[in-house]
Amino acid sequence: MIRVFALFLLLAGCQRGPDLPILYDVPAFTLTSERGEPFASDTLKGQVWLADFIFTNCPGPCLRMSTQMKKFQSQARLVSFTVDPQRDTPAVLAAYARRYQADPARWTFLTGPLEQLNYLSRTVFKIGDIEADLTHSTRLVLVDRQMRIRGFYDSADADDLAKLKAALDRL
């Protein structure tokens, strides 16, 4: 009986897979939400969350990214940062949020100075510069309860999205 229990524990451990790496810390930041209110990153502490960088008049990849993010709305807190703060005002972001049926308690859309958004994209989230032509990464970024980046997932790759779902289940 003890051997069977030990084997069960060993197999259960194998099912879990390797631990997720701790990649980078997310420092404190404050931006403006789709409600036009200051949003401090401290409100995300203690929650597992996903980040992406989008713009609301994007004709392609951002639509897919937002559709994928919506699928994770019940599993994690979501934060979408604009890469086009000139056009993506709080009111525009609020309309975009309604389009994706974003639960305001679960999904926040942020804007702010381009320099700060570029710093977050390039230096904090490590997904590259926000280009003048609005070219940007299409990866989703997983952040844990301690504000640590745990993974990057291609929003167009079904295998990566399955890995993201599994990672969310583990965190």
N, C-alpha and C positions, 0 to 999 in steps of 0.2 A: 504494500500500500504506500509506504514512504517512497519507494522508487517511482511509482506511478505519479505521485504528487511532485516529486523532483523533476521528472520528465515533463510534466505539465508546465511547471514554472520555467524550465529551460525553453520549451517551445513557445510559451507566451512571450518570453523575452525576445525570441527570434522574430516574432510577428511585429514587434514594435519597430524594428529597424534601427539604424544608427541615429544617434542624437543629432539634432539640427545644429549646425555651426552657429557660433555667435560671431557675427562679422564686424559690425560697427555700432557705436552708440549714436543715438539721435539726440543732439543737444536741444535745449529749450529754444522755442521760437514763438513768435506771435504774429499772426496775419489777420486778415479780415474774412469773416464767413459770408456765406450767401445771404445771411440775415442782416448784413451790414454791421455786425458786432465784432469786437476783437475776439479772436480765438487763440487761446494760449495752449501750447502743446502739453502743458501740465495736466490738462483735463483728460489726456489719453493714457496717463500712467495708470497701471493696473489693468489695462485692457489690451487684448490682442487686436492689432489693426493692420489694414492693408492701405498702402499709398499708391497713387498713380499720378501722372502728370498728363493733362489733357487740355484741349481748348474747345469751346462750345460750338464754333462754326467749322470744325474739322469735318471734311467730307468722307473720311474713311476710318483710319485706325482708332481714333478716339471713340467712335460709336461702338466699335467692337470692345474696346477696353471698358467702357461704361456698362455695356451689356454683361460682360464677364464680372465686373465688380458687383453689379446688382445681384448676381447669383450667389455671392458670398455675404450678402447683407444680413442674413440670419446667423451667420457663423462668426463674424468679426465686425469690428468698428471699421468704417471706411472713411478715407480722407483723399479727396481729389484736389490736386493743386493745379491751377491754371498756368499755362505757359504764355498766355496772351492777356496780361492784366490790363492792357489798354482798352480792349473790347469787353473782356469778361468782368464786368462790374458785378457787385453783389446782386443786383436785380437780374442780370443776365444769367448768373450762376443759379439763382433761385428758380428761374424758369426752366433751366436745364435739369435741375434736380427734380422738378415736378415731372418733366418728360420721362425720367427714369424711375419714377415712383420711389424716390429716395425717402426713407424714413429719417426725418430730421434728428431723431435721437440716435441714429446709427450711422448716418452718412453725411459728412460735412464737405462743402466745397469752399476752397480757399483762394483768395487773391491777395495781392500786396505789391510792393515795389518789385520791378523786374530783377533788380540786382539781388534782392533777397531770395526770390524764387529760383534764380539761376544758381545762387550759392547752395540752396537746399538740393536742387537737382544734381549739381556737379559734385559738391564737396561732401554733403551729408548722405544723400541717398546713392551717390556714386553711379548715376545712370547717364551722365553726360551733360553737356551744355545745352541750354535752350538757344537754338539758332534763330537768327533774324527771320528766316522763312518759316519759323515755328516747327522745324524738324525737331523731334524729341524721341526719347525712348518709349517703347510700348510695353515695357516690363511692369509687372505688379511687384511691390516690395512688401514683404512680411515683416512686421515689427512685433516684438513680444511685450509682455506686461512691464518689463523693466526698461522699455524704450531702446531695445537693441535690435538691429536688423538681423533677421535670421535666414532670409533667402530672397532670391530674385526669380521671377517666373514670367516667361514669355506669354503674353495674353493671346497670342495666335497659335499656341502649341497645345494641343489637347493633352499630351503627356505631362507637360509642365503644369497645366491646370489641375490635373489629377494629383500630381505631387503636392501642389498648393493645398488642395482639399485635405489630403492626408496630413500635411504639416499643421494645418489649422486644427484638425481633430486631435493632434498630439499636444498642441499648446493649450 
